[in-house]
Every structure is written in structure tokens, then in C-alpha cells.
């Protein structure tokens, strides 16, 4: 039986634990024949917080907002033992785990760690598709000769390097189709490595709930249950005509997945078409001064991402969510594509004058789109001395100081007016 030690990477290990290093050993008849993988970081945001705050290592950690409307972004595995889950209201999480340490969400830091993980995966195959900061699909077909090892070994090495060099852990699912690889990656966490082979696919799926299939949410599950379908095996035996009438073409896709059929290719990500940042207020906001104050740090975030990506944008979007949760957006084309926070703020502030004067808002966001490479220019500076040259020079100087001495080393006075 093919086997692999996830620690020392020895293959064909005769017993478990590994006789060479006492590491965990996985065995599977198709272990070295499968090449589609799903890599999922374990409780990613919470793991990054523990990485940066080692004193929290053995404590329950929740990442999210402390506000009354706050929800859990993620929770570490210690907190999950108390019944804390992602998307759970914060007050409920604290009722279940009052000793939890709450950490605010730090998107820029999570993107930084995610980029380091992505860089390692990109070195393995061009057929890489990231679907969020903490998960990605890889197609390692025909890479054995390049890496001098089958995909299973390459993936085990990847997990080991991510833990040792970056400081967080990942779980890996290996199969013959993307949706099965994703299912496998969730079977054993954290630090999991699970396999679903071709020969076992139908048996494995038969007694699983239909919600395990990709794309089946609460509504689709309810529609299937209306047809008496609760398990994947029941879906496989269902009348296709009835399923089609209920769910249309998507129902036919689900029946294919129930049969283990999936021709989805793992295509590399397209370049980002926009950059954005948003914030939800702890209390509803109507004051224009408060909205302007909230917009500035969002403009700084979008600007920092544009500078890091080396892009400029020609359209600024202001997004607002009203008290009744209805969305409202305003856009403006700008004469000279930009990546500067000051330019974003000026435009977004102007867009605020276009929204209802007495409206009450629960969320505000700023976006930059129509992106292109910054090397193409776009006239950041003015041909005339209208002050834009000085403003740009000042912002670049702030960026340089922050890069050398940290984000809090320098800031504009506007940042204090909140």
C-alpha cells in the first residue's frame, strides 16, 4: 500500500507512526496517482494573530468586531471547542466562551501572510487558483518529473515549509476533481492531509449530506429536501426530470457531482479589476463629518494596495449601505488615473454630496477600478503648479517613512479627526 510520512517525507513506510521520525503516516492505494489539490489554511486569521502574539498560543482567540453588530470572522480551534463559529454574532460567542481574547481584523497583515503562502504554491505549478486569502486549488498534473516527486510528496513538503518558514499551518485535500479535493481538505483539521480516490468516490459520497456538494446552500438544500433528497446517494438515484424542474441546469450539475463527474479545470486567477475597502459602523451614522472621517482610512488602505500592486485607477467608487441594508453606490471618472490616497479622498468626498442629505448609514466603502500598470503613467502630477506636485511628494515621503519605521511612524492630521 503506498504510504507517506508527512514529517520526513519517507515513502512506502511499513508502519505508523514513521519508524524514521515518529511522524504521522498516511496510506492510500491511489496516493501517488492523484494530482488535484485544495490547500486550506487552518483558522487563518486567528493563526496569524497567534503568530504575531505568541502569548496567545494556548488561549481561545476570536477575530472580529466587538461592536453590538459584530460577528465572528474566525476563531481558533481552542475557541471552537466551546461552540464558537465563523459568522456567529459576537455576543453569542462571548456567552459560550467568555474568556476568549478578541482581536480586531487586520486585513493588510492577513494579505501579507497569504501572499507568502501563494508565492510558495506558485513555485509548484502555474495551474493555481486562489479563491480567498486562506484557500487555493492546485493542479499538479504532469509535474512529477519537474519536482522529482509525485504530487502527494510535493504537497506534504509544501505544508511542512509553510509551517516552518511562515508560521501557520494548512490542511490539504488530494483527489481527482476540485470539489472532491475541497471536501477532503476539510475532513481532518488542523494540519490535515486527506485523500479521496477515484475508486472510493461513489461509496464515500453516498451517505454524505447534499450540503457537502459545491454550491449547495440553505435554499438549494431545502429545494432538494422538498424532493425527498437528503443524501448524495439519494440525489444519484433521483429522477433527473424532477431535479431539473426544481433546480434547472444547476440541478444537472449537482447530479454529475453526485456521480463523481467534474470536468472543471483549475485556471489561474485573472488580474484584479478593482481594489476596495469598507467598514461597518458600530452605530448608524448620519453626520457628513463622521462619514468623511471614516472615508479617509479607507482611502489610505486602497492606496496602499494600489501602490503595492503597482497599479493606478481611473474610477473611484463610493459605496454606502443604508440603515435598511439597501446598497447605494456613486462613481466618478477622474481625469488623471491615480493611486494616491489624497486623490481618492478628494473624489470620494465629492461623491458624498450626491447622497441623500438625511440618510442614515451603517456601512461605507471606497473602491478604485479601471486599473492599469502604474508605469503607463496617467499624469499624477499637473502641468501647472496647482499644488498636486507638492501633495504627491508629501504623500510619497510619508510612504517612505512608514516603510522604514512602521505604519504609526507618520500620518496626516486628518487621521486624528475621527
N, C-alpha and C positions, 0 to 999 in steps of 0.2 A: 504493500500500500504506500503510495507516495506520501512523504511527510516532510515537514519543515520546522525547524526551531526558529521562533520569532525573535530570539535574542542573538544567538551566534550565527544564524542563517545556515546551519548544517542541514543537509537534505538526507532523505532516507534514514531518518533517526529511528532506531529499532524500538525505543521505549520512551515513555513520558514519565516524569519530566526529562529534558535533554540530558543524556549521560555526560555530555561535554561541559555544560554550563548550568544545568538545572533550570534552564529556561522553559517557557511554555512551548509545547509542540502541537501542531495541527496536522491532521491527516485527512486525506480525501482522495478518492480514486481519480478525480479529474483535476487535482490541484495544479498540475503543471500544464494543463491543456486549455485553461480559461484565460481570457485577456481583457475583459471589460470590468472596470473597477469604479467604485464610488468611494471617495475619501471624505470622511465627515469628522470635523474637529469636535472633540468632547467638551460639552458645556463651554463653548469657545470664549464668550465674553468673561464668564466667571473665571475660566482658566487663566486668561490674560491678567485679570485683577490679582489672582493669587501669584502669578509670575512676578508681577511688579510689587506685590506686598507679601513677602514670604511669611510674615507673621499671621496671615490669614489661612495658611495651608490646611490646618486642621479644624477650621471653623466653617459653619454654614454661611455661604455668601450668595447674596441676591443682587443682580444687576437690574436697575430700573429707577423709576422716579418715585420719590417719597410723597408726592402730592396725593390729594384725595382721589384724583382720577388716575393715578399712576398704575401701571400694570408691569408685570414681571417681564423683562426682556429675556433673561435666562437665569438659571440657578445652578449652583454646583451640585454634585452628586450627594454631598452630605445634606444639603437643604432638601433635596428631592426625597430623601428618606422620611421627611416629615409631611410629605404630600404637596410640596411647593412645585409649581409647574409654570412653564412659559405661558405668557398671555393671561395669567391669573391676576386678579386685582391685588394690589399691594396690601391692602388692609386684610384680605383673606390670608395671604401668605404669612403675614406677621402674626395672625391669630394661630396659625399652625406651627410657626417656628419663630417665637418672639425673640429668641437670642440671635437671630440672623443678623449678619453685618450687611448693610445696604450700601452698594457702591453705585455712583452715578454712571450713566453710559458715556463712554469715551470713544466716539466713532473714529476719530483720527488714529488713535492708538491701535484699535482693532484692525483698521485698514492697513496699518504698518506691519503688524504681525501676519495678517492674511497675505500681504504681498510677498513676504519672505517665504511663506509656505508655497504660494503659487510659483515662485521662482524655482523652487526645487522640483515641483511637478513638471514645469515646462522643460526642464532638462531631460525628462524621461520620454516625452512624446509631444509632437505638435498637435495631436488629437486630444486636446484638453479643453473642457468646457466648465468654467466656474459658474455656479448658479446662485451663490451668495458668498459672503465673506468666509463662511466656515464649511462649505462643501463644494465638491467638484467631481466631474466624471472624467475618466481617462480611458482611452483605447490604446492598449499596448500590443495590439496585433502586429506580428512580424517584427517585433523589437528584440527578440531573444538573441539574435546574432549581434546586434548593436551593443547590448548590455551584457552579453555573455552569461545570461541567466534568464530563466523563464519569468513571466510577469509576477508570479507569486513571490519569488525571491526579491525582485526589484521593489515590489510594494512593501514587503516586510522591512527591507533596508530603508525605504523612504520613511516609514513610521518611526523607525529607530532613530534616524537622523533628525527628524523634526523634534522628537522629544529631547535629544541630547543637545542639539545646536540652537533650537528656537525656544524650547522650554514648555511647550504644550503637547498634548497627546491627540492622536487621531485614531478613529476606528475605520477599518477597511472592509468593504464588501467586494467579493470577486465572483463573477458569473459570466454568462454568455449573452446577456442583454442588459441594457442600462437600468431598467426598472427593477430587475432582479438583484442587480448589484447594490442598488439603493436599499432595497429590502434587507439584503444581507448585512449591510453596514450597521443596521440598527438592531441586529439580533443580539449582539453582545457588546455592551459598553460599560466603562470606558476601555480604551486600548484593545478593542476587539479586532478580530480577523476572522470573518465568516465566509463560507463558500456555499453557493447553490449551483450544483452541476446540471448539465443537460438531462441526464438520465433520471434525476430525482425531482425535476421541476414540477411535474404534474402531481406527484404524491405530496410534495411539500405544500403546494398551493391549495390542494383540495379542501382542507379543513380550516384554512385561514379566513378571517372575515373579509368581506368585499372591500372594506375600507383600506386594506393593505395595498390595493392596486393604485397605481399612479393616477391622480386626478379625481379620485372618489372622495368627495367631501360629504358634509352632512346632508345636503339636498339630494345628491346622487344616491347616497346610501338609502335615504328614505324612499326614493323612487324605485330602487331595486327591491327594497323590502315590501313595497306595495305589490310586487310581482311574486312575493314569497321567496326572494333570493337574499340570503344572509351570508352564505359562504361561497368562496370562489368555485368550489366543486359544483354547487347548485347553478351558478352562472354558466358553467361549462355545459350543463345539461338543459339549459333553458331554451325556450322557443325563440329563435332569432327574430321572428316577425314581431313578437310581443316586446322584446327588448328594443327593437328599432322604433316601434311606435312610441315607446316611452322615452327613449334617450337619443334617438336619431343615430347619426354616424358615430357619435361618441360611444354609444352602446355597442356598436360593432367592434370598435377598437378594444373596449373592455373585454369582449368575448375572445378576441385574439390574445390579449394578455392572459386571460384565464387558461388559454391553451398553451401558454409559454411562447407565443409568437410575438416578436417585436423586431421590426426592421429599422428602428430609429438609429441614426448614425450620430456619433459624437462629433459635432462640428465645433471648431474653435470659436470663441466669442467674437462678436462684432465689436468694432470700436464704439466707445460710449458716444451717444448722440447728445447728451446733456449732463450737466452737473447740478446738484441741488442740495439744499439743507433746509430743515424745518424744525420748529419747536412747538410743543403743545403747552399752553399756559396752565398754570396751577389753578388760576381763577380766570373767568372770562374777562376779556379786555375790550374796552370801547375807546379809550383815550388814544388819540393820534400820537401823542408824545410817547406813550408806552409802546405803541406799535413801532414807531421809528427807532426807539431804543432796542427793541427786540430784533429788528431787521439788521442792525449793524454787525453783531457777531455772526449772523448767518452769512452775510456778505464776505466776512473775513474767512469763514470756512470754505465757501465756494471758491473764493480767490486762491486760497492755499492749495486746493485740489487742482485748480486750473494751472497754477504755477508748477506744481509737482508733475503734472501730466504734460507740461509744455504746450498748452493749447490756449487759444483766445476764443471768445464767443461774440456773436453779433446780435443776440436776442436775450433780453432779461425778462424773466417771468416772476410775477408776484402771485403767490398762492395764499388764499385765506380760507379758513373753514369757519362758517358761521355757527352761532350758538345751537342751531337746529341741525348741525352737521352737514349742511349743504355746502358744496365747494364753490369758490369764486376765484377766478384767475384773471389777471391782466398782464398783457405782454407789450413790450416796446422794442422795436429795432433801434440799434444805436449806430451812429454814423461811423464810429471807429471801433471795430472789434477790440475787446479788452479782456484782461484777466485781473485788473486792479480792483481791490475792494472798494476804494473810494468811488470809482466809476459805477460799480454795481449799486452801491448805496444811493448815489445821487439819482440813478434811474428808478430804483425800487421806491425811493421816497416820493418821486414824482407820480409813480403809479398809484400810490396810496390815495392821492387826491381824486382818483377815479372810482373809489369805492363808496358805498352809501355812508353818509356822514354819521348817522346814528346807529349803525350796525354794531353788534357785539360779536366778538370773535373768540374762538377757542384755540386756533392754530394759525401760524403764519409761516410761510416758506419763501425762499428765494432760489431761482434757478437761472442757469446760463446755458444757452443752446446755440445751434448753428456754429458748432465748434470747428476749428481748423488749427493746423500747426502754427505755433507762435512764430516760427521762423519765416512764415509767409508775410509777417507784418500785419498792418492794418491801421497804422497811424496812431499808435498810442499817444504820441506827442503831437502837439499842434504846431502848425507852421508859424503861428503867431504867438506872441508871449501872453497867452490868456491864463497863465498860471498852471496849466496842465503839466508842463515840463517839471515845474518845481514840485507839484503834488506827486508825480510819478517818482521823482528822485527821492522824495521823503519816504514814500512807501517802500521803495527798494532798500533804502537804508534801514528801515525798521525790520524788513525781512532778514537783512544781513545780521543785524544784532541778535534777532531771535534765533537764527541758525547757529550762531556761535555761543550764545549764553542762555538759551532756553526761551520758551514761549512767553514767560512772565517778565522777561528782562526789559521789554519795551512795549508800549501800547499807546494808542491815541486817547486823549482825554474823553472822547465820546464813549469809550468803553466803560467809564465810571458813571455815566449818566443813565442809570437803569433803575 
